[in-house]
Amino acid sequence: MGSVPVPVSAAGGPISHAIFRVARLHRMLAGQLLREVGLHPAQELVMMQLWDRGAQRQTDLVRFLGSDAATMTRTVRRLENAGFVRRRPCAKDKRVTIVEPTAASLALRTQVESIWAQLEECTTGELSTVEQSDFLALLAQTEKNLVASAPVVGIEAPVP
């Protein structure tokens, strides 16, 4: 990215440096937009899973979102305190926690979808449809590369 010089110590990874900067800015903007509806970044991803797939085991949310159990527990607890999800033990296995969206969260869905559309518009700016398609293809290949490398460095990649 021409306007921000890559530090000499990061010269071996200019793309990684650019990804870090872009991801940080994207997350900051998402956080600002989501704050308007009482959510923090990544909480909307949990809600999207629940809205699209319905009630789920908390462990499935961990797997689908590439999170860890402790982070997901905190996220779900905060969403529960805000009234957006309800937790209950599984009828078949009391060790399993089921997370389900509440009516309050369903009312929030339209606002979150609007925020994501606004975030997408801010992110793509004046990119043409072809440039957006090319960008998505490059991101998909980058994700594929990182998923393939995840086991090598000892991390579990999220389910695509």
VOMI-901119 format. One line per 8 residues: their letters; for each residue x negated, z negated, y of C-alpha. Coordinates in nm, 3 decimals. Each point is the difference from the previous one (the first is absolute). Layout:
BEGIN
a) X Z Y ~ ...
END
This chain:
BEGIN
mgsvpvpv) 0.000 0.000 0.000 ~ -0.184 0.133 0.300 ~ 0.085 -0.273 0.250 ~ -0.127 -0.294 -0.204 ~ -0.365 0.014 -0.102 ~ -0.080 -0.108 -0.353 ~ -0.242 -0.295 0.003 ~ -0.342 0.086 -0.135
saaggpis) 0.051 -0.248 -0.284 ~ 0.316 0.189 -0.102 ~ -0.157 0.347 0.022 ~ 0.010 0.030 -0.379 ~ 0.379 -0.026 0.008 ~ 0.153 0.171 0.305 ~ 0.324 0.082 -0.185 ~ 0.034 -0.358 -0.126
haifrvar) -0.063 -0.124 0.354 ~ 0.268 0.235 0.137 ~ 0.249 -0.108 -0.270 ~ -0.063 -0.365 0.085 ~ 0.061 0.061 0.373 ~ 0.312 0.211 -0.059 ~ 0.143 -0.250 -0.251 ~ -0.060 -0.288 0.242
lhrmlagq) 0.172 0.182 0.288 ~ 0.286 0.110 -0.224 ~ 0.054 -0.356 -0.123 ~ -0.011 -0.138 0.357 ~ 0.263 0.250 0.116 ~ 0.215 -0.065 -0.308 ~ -0.026 -0.374 0.067 ~ 0.112 0.042 0.359
llrevglh) 0.299 0.214 -0.101 ~ 0.100 -0.223 -0.294 ~ -0.019 -0.315 0.211 ~ 0.314 0.125 0.179 ~ 0.200 -0.055 -0.321 ~ -0.174 -0.317 -0.115 ~ -0.236 0.150 -0.257 ~ -0.377 0.007 -0.040
paqelvmm) -0.196 0.298 -0.139 ~ 0.037 0.039 -0.377 ~ 0.323 -0.201 -0.007 ~ 0.190 0.322 0.061 ~ -0.170 0.150 -0.307 ~ 0.140 -0.281 -0.214 ~ 0.342 0.055 0.152 ~ -0.019 0.377 -0.061
qlwdrgaq) -0.073 -0.063 -0.369 ~ 0.297 -0.235 -0.023 ~ 0.234 0.231 0.192 ~ -0.097 0.300 -0.213 ~ -0.034 -0.167 -0.341 ~ 0.222 -0.307 0.031 ~ -0.085 -0.349 -0.123 ~ -0.339 -0.016 -0.169
rqtdlvrf) -0.241 -0.235 -0.164 ~ -0.251 -0.132 0.251 ~ -0.280 0.117 -0.231 ~ 0.135 0.357 0.023 ~ -0.019 -0.018 0.381 ~ -0.363 -0.109 -0.035 ~ -0.074 0.298 -0.223 ~ 0.193 0.262 0.201
lgsdaatm) -0.149 -0.108 0.332 ~ -0.354 -0.064 -0.120 ~ 0.011 -0.358 0.118 ~ -0.115 -0.320 -0.160 ~ 0.231 -0.272 -0.127 ~ -0.087 -0.258 0.268 ~ 0.052 0.245 0.287 ~ 0.330 0.119 -0.146
trtvrrle) 0.118 -0.359 -0.046 ~ -0.070 -0.073 0.368 ~ 0.165 0.325 0.111 ~ 0.312 -0.058 -0.208 ~ 0.021 -0.363 0.117 ~ -0.014 0.114 0.364 ~ 0.263 0.267 -0.062 ~ 0.217 -0.259 -0.172
nagfvrrr) -0.039 -0.242 0.293 ~ 0.105 0.282 0.234 ~ 0.310 0.060 -0.216 ~ -0.101 0.350 -0.117 ~ -0.052 -0.073 -0.371 ~ 0.121 -0.245 -0.259 ~ -0.210 -0.122 -0.293 ~ 0.147 -0.110 -0.331
pcakdkrv) -0.130 -0.067 -0.348 ~ 0.050 0.274 -0.256 ~ 0.287 -0.078 -0.239 ~ -0.208 0.106 -0.303 ~ -0.334 -0.156 0.100 ~ -0.002 -0.296 0.239 ~ -0.371 0.058 0.072 ~ 0.088 0.331 0.169
tiveptaa) 0.121 0.012 0.360 ~ 0.248 0.267 0.102 ~ 0.000 0.107 0.367 ~ 0.307 0.167 0.147 ~ 0.093 0.124 0.346 ~ 0.268 -0.186 0.193 ~ 0.282 0.144 0.209 ~ -0.203 -0.089 0.310
slalrtqv) -0.284 0.221 -0.121 ~ 0.235 0.287 -0.074 ~ 0.105 -0.008 0.367 ~ -0.371 0.020 0.088 ~ -0.062 0.314 -0.206 ~ 0.112 0.250 0.264 ~ -0.221 -0.166 0.261 ~ -0.303 0.005 -0.230
esiwaqle) 0.059 0.366 -0.084 ~ 0.017 0.076 0.373 ~ -0.322 -0.193 0.061 ~ -0.174 0.196 -0.276 ~ 0.121 0.328 0.154 ~ -0.139 -0.113 0.336 ~ -0.329 -0.103 -0.164 ~ -0.018 0.339 -0.172
ecttgels) 0.056 0.177 0.332 ~ -0.274 -0.207 0.167 ~ -0.234 0.068 -0.292 ~ 0.051 0.375 -0.024 ~ 0.026 0.067 0.375 ~ -0.020 0.373 0.056 ~ -0.114 0.094 -0.351 ~ 0.178 0.311 -0.122
tveqsdfl) 0.203 -0.007 -0.320 ~ -0.287 0.175 -0.178 ~ -0.255 -0.249 0.136 ~ 0.221 -0.289 -0.111 ~ 0.026 0.151 -0.348 ~ -0.379 0.051 -0.014 ~ -0.055 -0.356 0.123 ~ 0.231 -0.138 -0.271
allaqtek) -0.187 0.202 -0.263 ~ -0.335 -0.136 0.122 ~ 0.137 -0.355 -0.001 ~ 0.137 0.049 -0.353 ~ -0.338 0.123 -0.121 ~ -0.173 -0.291 0.177 ~ 0.238 -0.243 -0.170 ~ -0.064 0.166 -0.337
nlvasapv) -0.375 -0.035 0.056 ~ 0.034 -0.368 0.089 ~ 0.232 -0.075 -0.294 ~ -0.254 0.161 -0.234 ~ -0.274 -0.218 0.151 ~ 0.200 -0.324 -0.006 ~ -0.080 -0.102 -0.360 ~ -0.368 0.078 0.058
vgieapvp) -0.018 -0.263 0.274 ~ 0.225 -0.243 -0.188 ~ 0.332 0.026 0.184 ~ 0.343 0.098 -0.124 ~ 0.151 0.292 0.186 ~ 0.370 -0.004 0.091 ~ 0.246 0.201 -0.205 ~ 0.045 0.343 0.165
END
